[in-house]
Amino acid sequence: MQPVHMPGVYKHQQKLFTENLTECKGVKVYNEQLRTVKGKEFRSWNPYRSKLAAALLNGIQAPPIKQDSAILYLGAATGTTVSHLSDIACGGILYAIEFSPVAVKHLVTAMNKRINVVPVLADANHPDRYAAIVSSVDFLYQDISQRNQADIFVHNAQQYLKPGRRGIIMVKARSIDVSITPKQAYQHVIDHLKEQGLKIIEVIELSPYEKDHAAILVSI
Ligand SMILES: C[S@@+](CC[C@H](N)C(=O)[O-])C[C@H]1O[C@@H](n2cnc3c(N)ncnc32)[C@H](O)[C@@H]1O
């Protein structure tokens, strides 16, 4: 098991892994593979199920996430990627925003033993509505396939991201505009983020793991 990309992420036989939280030993979140090496348990990180794993395998710069980072995650769904970030930021906190009540019900159950994850049933279009729960964060992650996804990211970054910190927005080209090419859709999002004062650090496409998706790494 070799450390790669950033602290808390490992590679073995071309697959990525994160180290499972001690209190979650033996617990799977999405039927991932568990491997024990020298008393530590590692969870395989599937790039076909998690766009962050896809972006890392495709060579994106390591996001500056540390063990004690505070993370705001928009579009948590049932917790696949959330669970790996929870492994990485094992001594930090991760606010997981999701607006589907059905998904949040699964999320709460799946994150039951993960004391660093705070599931929040809320619409990311209205960051004010979770201001009583969420404090300022070191990293912002968004995976929301909505036409106005760039706006959602900007508003949350302006409200919650600490100055100089970074975030990743996962862009699904087809949810921006089906009449333009994926590259044009990514450019549309990039232009909007720049207009709103965010700096673009890197853009990485996610194929072959996700078709017509890109990860955009930004700083505020
Ligand atoms: C592609 S899925 C996320 C997958 C997840 N990030 C993962 O890797 O495990 C997108 C999620 O965003 C949620 N979503 C869409 N619009 C939202 C909004 N305005 N606020 C909060 N969640 C939203 C959807 O309900 C869905 O669960």
The ligand as a Gaussian input file, in Angstrom:
#p B3LYP/6-31G(d) Opt

LIG

0 1
 C      -24.122000      13.123000      -8.962000
 S      -24.947000      13.026000      -7.439000
 C      -23.659000      13.140000      -6.258000
 C      -22.810000      11.905000      -6.071000
 C      -21.895000      12.060000      -4.874000
 N      -21.205000      13.325000      -4.923000
 C      -20.854000      10.965000      -4.749000
 O      -19.809000      11.047000      -5.418000
 O      -21.039000      10.068000      -3.955000
 C      -25.657000      14.621000      -7.308000
 C      -26.437000      14.830000      -6.020000
 O      -26.709000      16.223000      -5.877000
 C      -27.969000      16.372000      -5.276000
 N      -28.435000      17.745000      -5.564000
 C      -28.837000      18.261000      -6.755000
 N      -29.169000      19.554000      -6.628000
 C      -28.956000      19.872000      -5.316000
 C      -29.115000      21.058000      -4.555000
 N      -29.546000      22.199000      -5.131000
 N      -28.805000      21.041000      -3.243000
 C      -28.366000      19.899000      -2.642000
 N      -28.199000      18.729000      -3.313000
 C      -28.489000      18.716000      -4.630000
 C      -28.813000      15.274000      -5.931000
 O      -29.966000      14.970000      -5.148000
 C      -27.801000      14.129000      -6.000000
 O      -27.885000      13.299000      -4.865000

